[in-house]
Amino acid sequence: MRQSNGELVSKSGAEGVQCIGRVGEGLGLAIKVVDGAKRAKYAAAIQLLKQMGWIMPTVAESLSENFMAQGKFKRLDVMGELAML
């Protein structure tokens, strides 16, 4: 909300719920992550806000840095490849 300069309001709920509204426009979105994971909720919210044009790409990048950090237990090994015929 701080980075939107008062254009957005947001409320987090239990079990992976996030609601975001655009002030003065009567528009909003609601996100529900079935397993309740905050990681998925944040990623979905940031991507949706960016796609809807409600936040600038620089704001999306800043939010991603703060809320979408990879944990120390990650595996980024290539396990195979897809060949197009």
C-alpha positions in Angstrom: 0.0 0.0 0.0 2.9 2.4 0.8 4.4 2.0 -2.6 1.1 2.7 -4.4 0.9 6.2 -3.1 -2.5 5.7 -1.6 -4.0 4.1 -4.7 -4.4 0.6 -3.3 -5.7 -0.9 -0.1 -4.9 -4.4 1.0 -6.0 -6.8 3.6 -4.5 -10.2 4.4 -6.6 -13.0 5.8 -6.1 -16.4 7.2 -5.1 -19.4 5.2 -3.8 -17.7 2.1 -6.4 -15.0 1.5 -5.4 -11.6 0.2 -7.8 -8.8 -0.9 -6.7 -5.7 -2.8 -8.8 -2.8 -3.8 -8.2 0.2 -6.0 -9.3 3.4 -4.2 -12.0 5.4 -5.8 -12.6 3.0 -8.7 -14.7 0.4 -7.1 -12.4 -2.3 -8.3 -10.7 -5.1 -6.4 -9.3 -8.6 -6.5 -9.3 -11.5 -4.1 -6.7 -14.2 -4.0 -7.1 -17.6 -2.2 -4.2 -20.0 -2.0 -5.6 -23.4 -1.2 -2.7 -24.6 0.9 -2.4 -21.3 2.7 1.2 -20.6 1.6 2.3 -17.0 1.8 4.9 -17.5 -0.9 2.3 -18.3 -3.5 -0.1 -15.6 -2.3 2.6 -12.9 -2.6 3.8 -14.1 -6.0 0.2 -14.2 -7.4 -0.7 -10.7 -6.0 2.5 -9.1 -7.3 2.0 -10.6 -10.8 -1.7 -9.7 -10.9 -1.1 -6.1 -9.8 1.6 -5.7 -12.5 -0.6 -7.3 -15.2 -3.5 -5.0 -14.3 -1.3 -2.0 -14.4 -2.0 -1.1 -10.8 1.7 -1.0 -10.0 4.7 0.0 -12.0 7.3 -2.7 -13.0 9.8 -1.0 -10.6 7.4 -1.4 -7.7 6.8 -5.0 -8.7 10.5 -5.6 -8.7 10.9 -4.0 -5.3 8.0 -6.1 -3.9 9.5 -9.3 -5.4 12.8 -8.6 -3.7 11.1 -8.2 -0.3 8.4 -11.0 -0.5 9.6 -13.6 -3.0 13.1 -14.5 -1.8 14.1 -18.1 -2.3 14.7 -20.1 0.8 18.0 -21.6 1.6 16.7 -25.0 0.6 16.3 -24.8 -3.2 17.3 -27.0 -6.0 18.0 -25.4 -9.4 19.5 -28.4 -11.2 18.5 -29.1 -14.8 16.8 -32.5 -14.8 16.1 -32.9 -18.5 15.2 -31.0 -21.6 12.4 -30.7 -24.1 13.2 -31.3 -27.8 10.8 -29.8 -30.3 10.4 -31.9 -33.4 
